[in-house]
Amino acid sequence: MSIPKRPKLVVGNWKMNGLRGDLSELTAIGEIASASARVEVAFAMPAPLIHQAARAVPGLQIGAQDIHPEPGGAFTGGVSAAMVRDAGGCFTLVGHSERRLGCGETDAMVQAKAVAARRGGLNAILCVGEDATARDLGQAESVVGSQLEASLPSASDAARLSIAYEPIWAIGSGDTPSLAEIARIHATIRQACVRRLGETGRTVRLLYGGSATAANASQILALADVDGVLVGGASLRAATFAPIVRAAIAWATD
């Protein structure tokens, strides 16, 4: 089976940061992204900014950082996939480590959110990753593999699915796994996708999400089975995010 090459995907996650006045940071990124058809750029925004961000820069993909697994009801504070789509969003993160750790989200909950995303017309970026203890014990691959097997939706959701590997110990630390470690974990994720989703698992884009910077993005994006990056703090300002987008464009046009 011949698998077409997928465009690189560069995703910024603003987390709980940003006000309307900060949306001007997206303009420069949109201009850079529009120069390449082989790189897609997306931002996971705080819920109150999704609508205005989607209108401000049409060339960017705008989405949410989380959704509720139910389509509606008595869930105070919840945001459904349909609400995100109605606001102009086209995707959502699910299972980010800060949701798993800080909010106690289980693999089953993450899976339910990934399914809800598809039903509500959204793409999902499903996040997995190991903590420092698992890494030190040499269990990174087994932890990530088990987490992914329990979180993945069915094959019918593969077309709307990406996977982000975010080593928890690396997020915000400035440290990253070695290139060999990243390649090994991404190979493990690809194998799990194929086991669970069949041959369509080879089309799922895999992103790296642990302290990706302009300095290391080119090397990371050149690795097999790394189809993009998920970026946190560096995505808040065009000055720090633009070099990462340019690195992806340079790789894609080589």
C-alpha positions in Angstrom: 0.0 0.0 0.0 1.5 3.4 -1.0 1.0 6.0 1.6 0.9 9.6 0.3 3.3 12.0 2.1 1.4 14.2 4.5 2.0 17.9 4.9 4.0 18.9 8.0 1.8 20.2 10.8 3.0 22.9 13.2 0.7 23.5 16.2 0.9 26.2 18.8 -0.8 25.7 22.1 -1.5 29.0 23.9 -2.8 27.2 27.1 -4.3 29.7 29.5 -2.7 32.7 28.0 -3.7 35.5 25.7 -6.3 38.3 25.4 -7.9 39.7 22.3 -5.1 42.2 21.9 -2.6 39.4 21.6 -4.2 38.0 18.5 -2.0 40.4 16.4 0.7 37.8 17.0 -1.1 35.5 14.6 -1.0 37.8 11.6 2.7 37.4 10.9 2.4 33.6 11.3 -0.5 33.5 8.8 1.6 35.4 6.2 4.5 32.9 6.6 2.2 29.9 6.5 0.4 31.0 3.4 3.7 30.7 1.5 3.8 26.9 1.6 1.2 24.4 0.7 3.2 21.6 2.3 3.1 23.0 5.8 -0.1 23.5 7.9 -0.1 25.8 10.9 -2.6 25.6 13.7 -3.3 27.2 17.1 -5.1 25.6 20.0 -6.6 28.7 21.6 -8.3 29.5 24.9 -12.1 29.0 24.3 -13.0 32.7 24.5 -10.5 33.5 21.7 -11.5 30.8 19.2 -14.1 32.8 17.3 -12.1 35.9 16.9 -8.9 34.1 16.1 -10.6 32.1 13.3 -11.9 35.3 11.8 -8.7 37.2 12.2 -6.4 35.0 10.1 -8.3 32.7 7.8 -5.1 30.9 6.6 -4.5 29.3 10.0 -6.3 26.4 11.5 -7.8 27.4 14.8 -9.0 24.9 17.5 -9.6 24.2 21.1 -7.4 22.8 23.9 -10.0 20.4 25.2 -13.7 19.4 24.7 -16.3 17.7 26.8 -17.1 14.1 25.6 -20.9 14.8 25.6 -22.6 16.8 22.9 -24.5 18.9 25.4 -26.3 19.0 28.7 -25.9 19.9 32.3 -22.1 20.1 32.4 -21.2 23.5 33.8 -18.0 24.9 32.3 -18.0 22.3 29.5 -17.5 23.1 25.9 -18.7 20.6 23.2 -17.2 19.8 19.8 -20.2 21.4 18.1 -19.6 24.6 20.1 -16.0 24.7 19.0 -17.0 24.2 15.4 -19.7 26.8 15.6 -17.1 29.3 16.9 -14.9 28.6 13.8 -12.6 25.9 15.2 -11.6 22.9 13.2 -9.8 20.7 15.7 -9.1 20.1 19.4 -6.4 18.7 21.6 -7.4 15.7 23.7 -5.5 14.1 26.5 -2.8 16.8 27.0 -0.6 15.9 29.9 -1.8 18.9 31.9 -5.4 17.6 31.5 -4.3 14.0 32.4 -2.3 15.1 35.4 -4.1 18.2 36.7 -7.6 17.0 36.0 -7.3 13.3 36.4 -8.3 12.4 32.9 -8.1 8.7 32.2 -7.3 7.0 28.9 -11.0 6.1 28.6 -12.0 9.8 29.0 -9.4 10.8 26.4 -10.7 8.2 24.0 -14.3 9.4 24.5 -13.2 13.0 23.7 -11.5 11.8 20.5 -14.7 10.1 19.4 -16.7 13.2 20.3 -14.4 15.4 18.3 -15.1 13.3 15.1 -18.9 13.2 15.8 -18.8 17.0 16.2 -16.9 17.6 13.0 -13.5 18.3 14.5 -10.1 16.8 14.0 -8.4 15.6 17.2 -4.8 15.8 18.3 -4.4 13.0 20.9 -1.6 13.5 23.3 0.5 10.8 25.0 3.8 10.8 26.9 5.8 9.4 29.8 6.9 11.1 33.0 10.5 11.3 34.4 10.1 8.2 36.5 9.0 6.0 33.5 11.9 7.4 31.5 14.5 6.7 34.2 13.2 3.2 34.6 13.5 2.6 30.8 9.7 2.2 30.5 9.0 5.1 28.1 8.1 3.0 25.2 5.9 0.6 27.1 4.1 3.5 29.0 3.4 5.4 25.8 2.4 2.3 23.9 -0.1 1.2 26.6 -1.5 4.8 26.9 -2.0 5.0 23.2 -3.6 1.6 22.9 -6.2 2.6 25.5 -6.8 6.1 24.2 -7.1 5.5 20.4 -10.5 5.7 18.9 -11.7 3.3 16.2 -10.4 3.1 12.6 -13.3 5.2 11.4 -11.8 8.2 13.3 -8.3 7.8 11.7 -8.8 10.4 9.0 -9.5 13.1 11.6 -6.7 12.0 14.0 -3.2 13.1 14.8 -1.0 11.9 17.7 1.3 14.2 19.7 4.1 12.6 21.7 4.9 14.9 24.6 7.4 13.6 27.1 6.1 15.1 30.3 9.5 15.7 31.8 10.6 17.8 28.8 7.6 20.2 28.6 8.7 23.7 29.5 12.1 22.5 30.8 14.2 23.3 27.8 15.4 19.7 27.8 14.5 17.3 25.0 15.0 13.6 24.4 17.8 12.6 22.1 16.9 12.4 18.4 17.3 8.6 18.7 14.8 8.5 21.6 12.3 10.6 19.7 12.6 8.4 16.6 12.2 5.2 18.7 9.1 6.5 20.5 7.5 7.7 17.2 8.2 4.3 15.7 6.4 2.7 18.7 3.5 5.0 18.2 3.3 4.3 14.5 3.3 0.5 15.2 0.5 1.0 17.7 -1.6 3.0 15.2 -1.2 0.3 12.6 -2.1 -2.5 15.1 -5.2 -0.6 16.2 -6.3 1.1 13.1 -5.0 -1.1 10.3 -3.2 0.3 7.3 -5.0 3.7 7.8 -2.8 4.0 10.9 0.1 4.8 8.6 -1.7 8.0 7.5 -2.0 9.4 11.0 0.3 12.4 11.5 2.6 12.1 14.5 3.8 15.2 16.2 6.6 15.8 18.7 5.6 18.0 21.6 8.4 18.5 24.2 10.3 21.8 24.2 10.5 22.1 20.4 12.4 25.3 19.5 13.8 27.0 16.4 17.2 25.5 17.3 16.1 21.9 17.2 13.0 21.9 15.0 14.9 21.1 11.8 16.5 18.0 13.2 13.4 16.8 14.8 11.3 17.3 11.7 13.8 15.3 9.6 13.2 12.2 11.7 11.2 9.3 10.3 7.5 9.3 11.5 7.8 12.9 12.8 5.1 14.8 10.8 5.2 18.0 12.8 5.5 19.6 16.2 3.3 20.8 19.1 4.7 23.9 20.6 3.7 25.6 23.9 5.3 28.8 25.3 7.2 29.6 22.1 3.9 29.8 20.2 2.7 32.9 22.1 4.9 35.3 20.2 5.5 35.5 16.5 9.2 36.2 17.1 9.7 32.8 18.7 7.2 30.8 16.8 7.9 32.0 13.3 11.4 30.4 13.1 9.8 27.0 13.9 7.3 27.4 11.1 10.1 28.5 8.8 12.1 25.4 9.7 9.2 23.2 8.8 8.8 25.1 5.5 12.5 24.8 4.7 12.4 21.0 5.4 9.3 20.5 3.3 10.8 22.4 0.3 14.1 20.6 0.3 
